[in-house]
Amino acid sequence: MKAALIVEHGDRSNLQVGEYPKPVPAAGEVIISVKACGLNHLDIFVRRGIPGRHLELPHISGGDVSGVIAEVAADVTNVKVGDRVLIDPLVHGQALGEDFTGGLAEYVKVPAINCIPLPEDVSFEEAAALPIAYGTAYRMLITRGQVKLNETILILGASGGVGTAAVQIAKLAGATVIAAAGSDEKLEKLKQLGADYVINYNKADFSKETWRISGKKGVDVVVDYTGKDTWPKSILATKKGGRVLTCGATTGFEAVTDLRYVWVRELALLGSNGWERSDLEQLISLVRSKKLVPVIDRVLPLEEIREAHRVIEEREIFGKVIITP
């Protein structure tokens, strides 16, 4: 089968489109004919090499997979050949595309229990945008963060996959959204997406601007998965009794926390990791009802995998990049 292969860890030149053995289902497994696969920063990290993580090379990344079941093992009864499905990327506590072979290929092998039925009125591209970005944002904001009606929320990195998802989910919850991104063009798109206020963090101090917008009170909730570069100012932008939510740290884990603000303002620092199956099912329902429209920046063929990595690394995207094998 054709696949996007990481032949060595490092820069984008180590990505090659080539032939790879088609998987064979073992007991309890199915083979998916991949129709769409969403990219995430995780794919960049896997390509560069994650410290302490050893992968057999060549490796195929890609965790956000939708498609049609092509084969099933003899003991599989919950799905059948021809079913449209979205794959829950969390497999036995490990991540599809990170810990084992992912979906940036014509076919991928997964446990049958990880297949979520995909209705005909949700496209493969929309579905492939959901699990890692929207699932992560939904759990972080709703399940863990409990964002409420009339609260004010600052979302950093709002133009990426998790960011655009967070803006949409926060608006669905009835919050007032302050969205921060790095270009005026992206800010205009965030306004169209529903953001009430926008901040260009390349032109202004986002923390000071948030303080100004909030009437020098700070916001109820800050979403910061940027980490080291932004964390100290995120703490400063949060009001007394507020929450700071994080699901990652794209600029580094060694973030400095001024504990004086944590205790004086009685802040809650909340981590969120991944999603639950129920989160993904709820997201599919929201897409079906048109209450949620996944933001897709572009759809590219497998042959343009290097370009897909480039636009993510260079922050040229607004929303998700989807690959169609």
N, C-alpha and C positions, 0 to 999 in steps of 0.2 A: 504494500500500500504506500501511497504518497504521504510524507510527513514532514513537519518542520523540526529539524534535528539540531540540538545543541551538541556540537561535536567536541568542544572544549569550553571550559569556563573562561569568561572574559568579555571582550567587546562584541559588537554586533556582527563582526566578520565571522564569528564562530557559529552563526546560524546558517544552516544549509537546508534546502528542500531536497529530499532524496527518498529513496526506497527504504522501507522498514518492514519487518515481518508482520503480517496481519495477525492480530491476536486470536487465540482459540479459547472459548469459554470453558472454565472448570465448573465444578458443582456450584450451583447457586448464582452463576454469573450469566451476563448477557453481553452481546456485542452490539454496539451502537454505530449505525451509519451516521457520522457527524454531519449535521447541516449547518451549524453555527457554533463558534467558540469565542467567548469574550476574553479579551486580554486584561491583565491587571498589573500593578507594580510588582506583584509577586513573581510574574513571569520574568521581569527584569532581574529581580534578585536571584532567581534560580539560574538564569543565564550567567550572571556574574560569578555566582558561587556563594552559597550561604555558609559562613564559618561554622565548623563543627558538623556540617552535613555532607555526607559522602553519597554521590549518585553515580550509578554505572552509566558511562557515556558510550554511544550517543544517548541523549535523553530527550523525551518529548514532554514539554510543559503544557499548560492549558487546563484550567479547572472548571471554567464556566461552559458547560456543554449542553446543547440541545440536539435532538435528532430523532431518528426512527430506529426501532429495534430490528436488527438484521438477523441475529441468531440468538437462541436461548439454550441453556443447558437442559438436559432431560428432566431435571428435578424442579425447574422453575415453573411456577403456576400463577404468580401474581401479574405477569405481563406476557405478551405474546408478540410474535413477529409482526411488524407493521404498525405497532403502537407508536404514537408520537409521545416523546418524553423529555423532561428536563432532569438533569442529573444533580443530585445533592453531592457536592464535591467532598464532603467529609465522610471518609470511608474508614470504618473501624478505627476512628481516632486519628487518622492520618489524612493528608490532603492530596486529592487528585491533581496530578501535574507537578506537585512539589516532592512528595515522598515516593511516588511511583508514576508510571507512564500516564500522560494526560491526553487531552483531546485535540491537540493541534495536528490532526491527521485525518485520514479518510474514515478510520474506524478506531474505536476505543473500547476496552473491556472494563466493565464495572459490575459490582454486585447488583443483582436484580432488586434488592431492597432499597437501593439508592435511586431507583427510577420513580419520578413523580409524573403522573399523567398530565399531558399538556393538551389543553383544549384546542380545537381547530381555529378558534378566533384569537389565539395568541400566536404571533409569528415566531419562527425559530430564532430570529435575530433579537426580538424583544425578550424572549425567554433567556437567551444566552447572556443578556445584560444583567440578569437579576442576582444570581446566587452570591457571589463574593462581594460585590459593591453594594447592591441594594439590600441583600440579606444582612451584611455587616452594619449598614446604616440603620436599618429597621431595628435590629436588636439594640444597637447603641443608643438610639434616640428614644425608642418606645419601651422596650423590655427593661433595659438598664437605666436609661436616663429619665424615663417617665415625663417626657416633655408634654406640657399641658396647654390648654387654651389660654391665650393672652399672655403667655410668657414670652420673653425676648431671648433670642438665641443668636450667638455669633458662630458662623461656620467658616473655618479657615480652609484654604485649598478647595474652595467651593466649586471650581470648574472641572475637577476630575470626576472619575466614576463614583467614588464614595461621596464626594462633595455635592454633586448634582442630585444624587439620591437623597442626601441629607436635607437639602433645600426643599425638595418636593415632599418628603415625609414630614418635615417640620411644619410646612404649610398645611398639610392634611390634618395635622394635630391642632391647628389653629394658632400657631405661634407667630410672632413678629420676627422676621428673619433679617439679620445683617450678614451679608455674604462678602467674603474677602477673596480676591483673586489678583493675578499679576498683570492684567492688561485691561484697557478700557473696552476693547472689543468683547472680552469675556464678561465684563461687568454688564454690558448691555444685554447679553444673552441671559445672564442671571436675573436681571430685572424681568425679562420676558417669561422666565421660569417661575417668577413669583416673589423674588427677593424684594423686601420692602426698602432696604438700604444696602448700598454696596460700597466697598472700600478697595482701592487699588493699593496693595501693600508695597508696591514698588515706588509709589509716590508719597505715601503718607504712613505714619506710625499707626498701625491698625488698632493698637491698644488705646492710644489717645483719642483716635477717631470714635472708637466704640464708647469711650467715656463721655465724649461730647454728645453723640447721638442718644445715649441713654440718660441724658440730663444729669451727668456726673454721679450716676448711681451704680453703673456697671450692669451687666446682663445676668439673667437668671441662669443661662447655660452657655458654656463655650465648648465647641467641638474642635479639638486639636489632635490630629494624628500626624502632624508635621514633626513634633518632638523638639529636639535640642534647640533649633533656631528660633522657635516661637513660644515655647512653654513659659518662660518667665513673664512675658507680656500677656499671655493668656490668663495667668493667675491674677495679674493686675486689673484685667478687664472684667473680672467676675464680681458680682455684687455680694453683699453680706447674705449668707445662707444659700449661695449659688452652687452650681455643680460644674465641674470641668470633666468632660468626657473624652476618652482616648481609646483608639482601637489599633494604634500602631505608632511608628516614629520614622518617617521617611528620611529625615535629616540626621538621625542619630538618637540613641537611647539615653545618652548621658545628659538628660535635661535637668536644669537647676531649678529647684523649688525653694522659694523664699518662705520658710515655714511661718514667719510672723504673720503673713497675710492669710495663711491657712487657718491659724487659730483665732486671729482677731476677727476675721470675716466669717468664721465658722463654715469654711468651704468643704464641699464633698468632692473628692477626686475619685472618679469611677472609671474602671477599666471595662472594656467589652471585647470579647473574643469570639469572632465568627457569628454563627446563626444557629437556629434550631430548624428542624424540618417544618414545623408549624409556621415559622416566619416566612419560608419560601412559599408555602401553600397560600398564606394570606396575601403575599405579593402577587401571585398569579391571579387571585381573585380581584385585586385592585386593578390590575392591567385589563382583565376581562371587562370590568365595569367602566373602564376609561377614566377612572379616578386618578390613575397613575399611568403616565406615558414614559417609558424608559428613554433617557437621553442618549442617543447614539451619534457619535461624532462622524464616524465613517465605517463602511463595510469594505473590507479588502480581501482579495483572494489569498490563498496560502502562499503563493509565490512571492507576495509582497510582505512577508513576515519581518524582514529587516526594517522596512519602512514603518511598519506598525510599531516596532520597538522604538524607532527613532522619534516618532511624534509623541510617544508617551514620555520618553526620557527628556526630550526638549520642551515638554509642556506646551505643545502646540494643539492640544485637543480640548474639546469641551464635551465631556461625557465619555461614553464608552467607545472603544475600538473593537469591532467584531470581525473575525476571520471566518471565511466560508471555504472549507476544503473542497 
